[in-house]
Amino acid sequence: MPRTVITGASRGIGHALAIELAGRGHDVLALCRKPVEVTGLADVDGVTVRGLDVASPVAMHSFATALDGTIDILVNNAGIAGGKLRDNLSEADFRMADDVFRVNAVAPLLLTRLLADRLPPGALVVNVTSIMGSNAANTSGGMAIYRASKAALNSISRTLAAELGPKDVTVLAVHPGWVRTDMGGPSANIDTETSARGIAQVIADADPAQNGTYLDWKGDSLPW
């Protein structure tokens, strides 16, 4: 039974992925910023809900120190858009940038490094990124800070892959698709369950030869 840790599991993709992986026999630790407000997870067989605010380095240090045992799969899923999705030069500000980069890019780096000693040979790290982080695919502009934070996460994924690959730990950057969530909006083309099934299959099919790759929820390669 793989032991799997998922951040940002209170709703959306993380919530659906926790349920999907538990249904596939994983022992899931679902980390949520406000666990008392989470519904539909605590009663799922194979899921344990615990509080963690990834925006707090102190909270992450405490979590990593208190965690017992090893982790087979770490899914860095927590992410924020920064309020205004369609930020432009008049809407973007330093505070928004600080918040978005802290959660979307720095937190996955810090948490993975804090838990590196808990990742045995054969372990997997999945950083949930976005096609919005692809510089090659950016032909429309918009969402500058969010795009940049996910591009940073893609770069961080490559760095972690280089650091952890020699320890037989595989690191993937995975785009979950355009998903109908609070962030993706009602016009998105897939629901959370479809995205979660796809990501779960990417996890099931993961191979050390894929270390450092950028994939979508169907397992297809994306341009950096």
KELODREN-359914 format. One line per 2 residues: number of its first residue (from 1); their letters; for each residue x, y negated, z of C-alpha. Coordinates in nm, 3 decimals. Each point is the difference from the previous one (the first is absolute). Example, Ala and Ser with C-alpha at 12.3 -4.5 7.8 and 13.67 -1.06 7.14 Angstrom:
2
1 = as = 1.230,0.450,0.780  0.137,-0.344,-0.066;
//
This chain:
224
1 = mp = 0.000,0.000,0.000  0.180,-0.317,-0.116;
3 = rt = 0.012,-0.279,0.256  -0.096,-0.320,-0.179;
5 = vi = 0.008,-0.360,0.123  -0.207,-0.261,-0.187;
7 = tg = 0.005,-0.372,0.075  -0.295,-0.225,-0.075;
9 = as = -0.249,0.283,0.042  -0.287,-0.199,0.147;
11 = rg = -0.176,-0.043,-0.335  0.038,0.015,-0.375;
13 = ig = 0.264,0.220,-0.160  0.175,0.088,0.327;
15 = ha = -0.327,0.110,0.160  -0.095,0.216,-0.299;
17 = la = 0.350,0.145,-0.025  0.000,0.102,0.367;
19 = ie = -0.325,0.192,-0.054  0.120,0.153,-0.329;
21 = la = 0.331,0.122,0.141  -0.162,0.136,0.315;
23 = gr = -0.234,0.195,-0.229  0.309,0.142,-0.170;
25 = gh = 0.136,0.129,0.329  0.221,-0.289,0.110;
27 = dv = 0.035,-0.103,0.363  -0.066,-0.373,-0.053;
29 = la = 0.099,-0.282,0.232  -0.211,-0.292,-0.123;
31 = lc = 0.148,-0.332,0.111  -0.237,-0.296,0.022;
33 = rk = 0.048,-0.359,0.115  -0.326,0.007,0.199;
35 = pv = -0.087,0.366,0.064  -0.304,-0.084,0.212;
37 = ev = -0.165,-0.147,-0.310  0.065,0.304,-0.221;
39 = tg = -0.292,0.222,-0.093  -0.011,0.338,-0.168;
41 = la = 0.351,0.123,0.089  0.012,0.105,0.364;
43 = dv = -0.246,0.285,-0.058  0.181,0.139,-0.305;
45 = dg = 0.177,0.329,0.070  0.374,-0.045,-0.041;
47 = vt = -0.001,-0.379,0.048  0.131,-0.185,0.306;
49 = vr = -0.054,-0.377,0.011  0.259,-0.221,0.165;
51 = gl = 0.057,-0.373,0.013  0.287,-0.170,-0.181;
53 = dv = 0.031,-0.353,-0.132  0.271,0.021,-0.267;
55 = as = 0.038,-0.378,0.009  0.159,0.039,0.344;
57 = pv = 0.361,0.127,0.010  -0.039,0.053,0.376;
59 = am = -0.304,0.222,-0.055  0.183,0.202,-0.263;
61 = hs = 0.304,0.048,0.223  -0.228,0.116,0.282;
63 = fa = -0.186,0.239,-0.228  0.319,0.151,-0.141;
65 = ta = 0.149,0.042,0.347  -0.309,0.167,0.141;
67 = ld = -0.066,0.234,-0.292  0.080,0.364,0.066;
69 = gt = 0.121,0.250,-0.255  0.063,-0.033,-0.370;
71 = id = -0.202,-0.141,-0.293  -0.038,0.183,-0.328;
73 = il = -0.169,-0.284,-0.188  0.000,-0.374,0.071;
75 = vn = -0.247,-0.209,-0.199  0.065,-0.374,0.025;
77 = na = -0.344,-0.114,-0.111  -0.077,-0.310,0.207;
79 = gi = -0.020,-0.311,-0.215  -0.161,-0.342,-0.023;
81 = ag = -0.077,-0.238,-0.285  0.054,-0.320,0.195;
83 = gk = -0.352,-0.139,-0.013  -0.037,-0.149,-0.347;
85 = lr = 0.066,0.272,-0.255  0.028,-0.247,-0.287;
87 = dn = 0.259,-0.217,0.171  0.153,-0.272,-0.211;
89 = ls = 0.254,-0.270,0.078  -0.257,-0.206,0.189;
91 = ea = -0.132,0.293,0.206  0.321,0.183,0.087;
93 = df = 0.180,-0.108,0.316  0.290,0.111,0.217;
95 = rm = -0.214,0.151,0.273  -0.191,0.215,-0.247;
97 = ad = 0.325,0.111,-0.159  0.148,0.087,0.339;
99 = dv = -0.304,0.210,0.095  -0.024,0.181,-0.335;
101 = fr = 0.370,0.082,-0.023  0.013,0.110,0.364;
103 = vn = -0.281,0.254,-0.042  0.045,0.109,-0.362;
105 = av = 0.378,0.022,-0.026  0.191,-0.042,0.327;
107 = ap = -0.224,0.225,0.211  0.040,0.309,-0.223;
109 = ll = 0.376,-0.051,0.000  0.022,-0.043,0.376;
111 = lt = -0.239,0.283,0.088  0.172,0.245,-0.235;
113 = rl = 0.341,-0.082,0.143  -0.133,0.026,0.356;
115 = la = -0.141,0.345,-0.079  0.288,0.119,-0.218;
117 = dr = 0.129,0.233,0.270  -0.346,0.159,0.017;
119 = lp = 0.004,0.088,-0.371  0.143,0.351,-0.048;
121 = pg = 0.141,0.134,-0.327  -0.287,0.038,-0.244;
123 = al = -0.196,-0.294,0.144  -0.179,-0.253,-0.219;
125 = vv = -0.047,-0.376,0.027  -0.278,-0.158,-0.210;
127 = nv = -0.008,-0.377,-0.027  -0.341,-0.107,-0.128;
129 = ts = 0.087,-0.279,-0.239  -0.190,-0.143,-0.299;
131 = im = 0.030,-0.043,-0.374  0.000,-0.369,0.098;
133 = gs = 0.356,0.061,0.119  0.115,0.092,-0.349;
135 = na = 0.202,-0.283,-0.152  -0.026,0.163,-0.343;
137 = an = -0.381,0.011,0.019  -0.043,-0.358,0.120;
139 = ts = -0.131,-0.180,-0.308  -0.294,-0.183,0.158;
141 = gg = 0.149,-0.178,0.303  -0.210,-0.073,0.306;
143 = ma = 0.025,0.151,0.349  0.363,-0.109,0.012;
145 = iy = 0.068,0.075,0.367  -0.180,0.335,0.001;
147 = ra = 0.177,0.102,-0.321  0.336,-0.100,0.143;
149 = sk = -0.062,0.191,0.324  -0.076,0.319,-0.193;
151 = aa = 0.300,-0.054,-0.228  0.204,-0.029,0.319;
153 = ln = -0.153,0.324,0.127  0.097,0.168,-0.326;
155 = si = 0.358,-0.116,0.050  -0.008,0.115,0.361;
157 = sr = -0.128,0.339,-0.114  0.306,0.035,-0.223;
159 = tl = 0.226,-0.100,0.288  -0.160,0.252,0.235;
161 = aa = 0.023,0.266,-0.269  0.375,-0.062,-0.027;
163 = el = 0.040,0.010,0.379  -0.220,0.302,0.072;
165 = gp = 0.050,0.206,-0.314  0.333,0.143,0.124;
167 = kd = -0.192,0.125,0.305  -0.245,0.185,-0.229;
169 = vt = -0.278,-0.251,0.068  -0.200,-0.110,-0.306;
171 = vl = -0.130,-0.356,-0.031  -0.273,-0.097,-0.247;
173 = av = -0.166,-0.331,-0.086  -0.362,0.077,-0.091;
175 = hp = -0.262,-0.228,-0.157  -0.344,0.108,0.128;
177 = gw = -0.191,-0.131,-0.301  -0.243,-0.289,-0.017;
179 = vr = -0.221,0.107,0.289  -0.334,-0.126,0.124;
181 = td = 0.112,-0.133,0.338  -0.019,-0.340,0.170;
183 = mg = 0.321,-0.084,-0.185  -0.081,0.162,-0.334;
185 = gp = -0.355,-0.133,-0.015  -0.323,0.156,-0.129;
187 = sa = 0.106,-0.008,-0.367  0.293,0.239,0.050;
189 = ni = -0.012,0.318,-0.205  0.042,0.272,0.265;
191 = dt = -0.123,0.057,0.354  0.213,0.073,0.307;
193 = et = -0.073,0.372,-0.008  0.123,0.034,-0.359;
195 = sa = 0.316,-0.194,0.081  0.059,0.207,0.312;
197 = rg = -0.038,0.328,-0.190  0.251,-0.120,-0.255;
199 = ia = 0.254,-0.114,0.257  -0.046,0.325,0.193;
201 = qv = 0.080,0.194,-0.315  0.308,-0.216,-0.065;
203 = ia = 0.107,0.088,0.354  -0.067,0.371,-0.057;
205 = da = 0.198,-0.003,-0.326  0.290,-0.212,0.127;
207 = dp = 0.344,0.130,-0.087  0.346,-0.120,0.106;
209 = aq = 0.074,-0.066,-0.369  -0.257,-0.282,0.021;
211 = ng = 0.188,-0.183,0.274  -0.011,-0.374,-0.060;
213 = ty = -0.270,0.010,-0.270  -0.298,-0.232,-0.052;
215 = ld = -0.321,0.189,-0.071  -0.371,-0.063,-0.020;
217 = wk = -0.273,0.197,0.179  -0.011,0.245,-0.291;
219 = gd = 0.371,0.073,0.026  0.096,-0.193,-0.314;
221 = sl = 0.316,-0.214,-0.006  -0.034,-0.378,0.004;
223 = pw = 0.236,-0.265,-0.137  0.200,-0.190,0.256;
//
